[in-house]
Amino acid sequence: MINPHGADELKPLYVEDDAVRTQLEEEAGSLPAIVVSSAAAASAVMLGSGYFTPLDGFMELADAKSVASDMQTGNGLLWPTPVVNVVPADQVPAGVAAGSRIALRDPNVDGNPVIAVQEVTSIEALSDADRDQIIARVFGTEDENHPGVAAFKSAGDTLIAGPIQVLNFSYFPGDFPETFRTAVELRAEIAERGWNTVVAFQTRNPMHRAHEELCRMAQKEVNADGILIHMLLGKLKAGDIPADVRDASIRKMVELYFPENTVMIAGYGFDMLYAGPREAVLHAIFRQNSGCTHLIVGRDHAGVGDYYGAFDAQEIFDDITEDQLQIAIYRGDHTAWSKKLNKVVMFRDAPDHQPEDFLFLSGTKVREMLAAGEDLPPEFARPEVAEILGEYYKKEAAGG
């Protein structure tokens, strides 16, 4: 199986030993505590799950700036986005300094239980200049209408660095028991299935016919043993479809339209960054850590609005070497139903087509049709998938 990123074996930071974890939970009750941001809690889940191998916790400012400017940590490890615990200065407990241990409390679970214990190696002020420089390089914009920029700016002005020990996986196992999986669990299942070549598909949206066929195209082209459909389960921007609805629609599609034992469905506990090219590289890293050999990177991968070019998230890999990243990238083109060929095709495979030869529906039009109870064209969406989405949109239109 493909090696984890930057390591010979996975480095999950979740404390597996029950006795040790119980001891840490008891210790946490007496430690200075901070309710962290949703982004930091999600990073703790990813660190605990092994997805962020080989990191051992939250980065210091120098590493965060190096990652932002050069896409690598100070020791030369390829990493595209800062993994940081940023809090407002007035939330740092009195007396906490380098050498302290603190309890990190989860903002996304009632009662704010401790999600991790952190050993503090440094506490540094995040100046406006440093913050703006990091944001500009990672997101390619400082526009606060960008949801990732807004989330980073609102987190705070003080960076608390240091390794962590993760005590739980937040709300994800409870809310998504059939779907949430760690990188450790995915590697074990891939090995159990005997798969050697595995292509991963990243999604924060329901999958329509074009997405379905893109998975098939990639599987065929790289001769993959199987496909991992890997969905984000964390926080999204307003208007995105909730994870439970996406999960149900994807499961129905796979059940009805893919051969048995060719697809794994799983989810991971992370908040969407909407960082376009940089997030595509992050997606590749944690899919390699999951045991996948290929990642599909399509048009406007991990993008939002018009902040990124259609294929920026593919071109960023042009300057990444095999020594830096072992997973291969399958580059997908815009994919849609061809009225001329009566099948889904990639634009690059249909040079004789004009725009009117493809079936297009905007996201707004799809939402309007579903909310009105109208059927989507079967060339665009599987009827069974459209039915699940339609029920959701009708409830939304009726006020939830």
Number of C-alpha atoms within 10 A of each C-alpha: 15 17 17 28 29 18 12 10 14 21 22 24 26 22 18 13 9 10 10 12 17 13 11 19 18 11 14 22 13 10 16 16 20 18 20 24 23 18 24 23 26 25 22 33 29 24 29 30 27 25 30 29 26 20 21 17 25 27 23 22 22 11 21 26 24 20 25 23 17 15 23 20 22 15 8 13 16 22 25 26 26 22 22 21 24 25 22 16 15 10 13 19 13 8 8 17 17 14 11 15 20 25 26 27 22 26 20 17 12 8 9 15 20 26 29 29 23 22 21 20 17 17 19 15 17 19 11 11 9 14 19 17 17 23 24 16 20 26 25 17 18 19 14 13 10 19 20 25 23 14 15 19 17 14 18 19 18 20 24 25 23 22 18 26 22 27 24 21 23 24 18 20 15 10 13 18 11 12 20 22 20 24 27 18 15 20 20 14 15 21 13 9 13 12 17 15 19 27 28 29 24 21 17 21 18 22 22 19 19 20 20 20 19 23 21 16 16 22 22 12 10 15 12 19 18 24 24 25 21 20 24 21 26 19 19 19 14 8 6 12 16 17 21 13 16 23 23 14 23 21 17 15 20 18 12 11 10 12 9 10 10 16 19 19 19 20 25 24 27 22 19 19 24 22 29 25 27 26 21 26 26 18 22 26 26 21 28 28 31 32 30 31 23 25 26 23 24 24 18 22 26 22 22 16 10 9 16 19 15 17 19 18 25 23 13 14 17 8 8 14 10 9 8 16 19 20 23 17 19 21 15 20 18 16 20 24 21 22 14 11 12 10 14 21 20 18 19 12 10 13 8 8 15 10 9 10 15 20 14 13 13 8 9 8 12 20 19 16 16 21 19 13 15 14 14 20 13 13 18 18 21 20 15 14 23 24 18 17 21 23 15 18 21 18 11 11 14 9 7 8
